[in-house]
Structures are given as C-alpha cells and as structure tokens.
Amino acid sequence: MAEKLKYININKELIPYEFDIVLDKKLYVLGLNYNYTYDFFSVDLYRNKELILSGEKLIYGLPLFVNYQYLDVPKNIILIPLDITEENNNITYDNFNESVFIYIFNKDELEEQ
C-alpha cells in the first residue's frame, strides 16, 4: 500500500509560502508557516482568494481541517501528517518532508479499511 500513497511535497526552505492544490475537485491555496520558537508548522487554507482557515497546526497523525467541516474545507479528502517508516511520531523541522509528509487520503478509501 505504501507505494500507492500520495503526499504533498513541501519545500520547507521556502516557508512561509503558498501554493495551489486541487483537493476534492476544487482549487485551494495552502499557506505553510513555521513557528521557530516552538518548532511547529501551521497551514492556512484559501479558496477563491478568500481565507477559509488560518493557523491550523500540523499535529502528527491527526487529520487537518476535521474540526472545521462547517467551512469550505475539503470534505472527501483527508490530509494527515505521517511517517510511514514509523521512525517518528512527531513533526519537527528536521523530519518534515524528509520522513514525515502530509499524506493525501480519499475519505471513502479510509472508511473501507
């Protein structure tokens, strides 16, 4: 299954930065930020140039945007920061986009497992 997994390739050297991404057949903009003091990443989500959500903290193993389903967030796509090698169980600057990636899952596929 690991070879089938899709993830968002992040260039952490560019952070803070924004990029376009199609999720759930809609065009979004993800903005990535890093807090150097407390060593965590956060995401801003935009659609049609409007801010939907600001400062969603990336937490290892927890899906993004699940507490905001009342907003215009992707509903059928789930983004989860994970390390499929299971060497890490947290997100740091050093391991982000090295062994910990934001994986893209289809909600229907996850529910089938």
DABEL-V517792 format. One record per run of one state. SS is the DSSP state (H for helix, E for strand, - for the rest). FROM is the first residue (numbers start at 0). TO is the last residue. If there is no record, write none. Layout:
<<SS	FROM	TO> <SS	FROM	TO>>
//
This chain:
<<-	0	0> <H	1	3> <-	4	4> <E	5	7> <-	8	10> <H	11	13> <-	14	15> <E	16	22> <-	23	24> <E	25	34> <-	35	38> <E	39	46> <-	47	48> <E	49	56> <-	57	61> <E	62	62> <-	63	64> <H	65	67> <-	68	75> <E	76	81> <-	82	94> <E	95	95> <-	96	98> <E	99	105> <H	106	111> <-	112	112>>
//
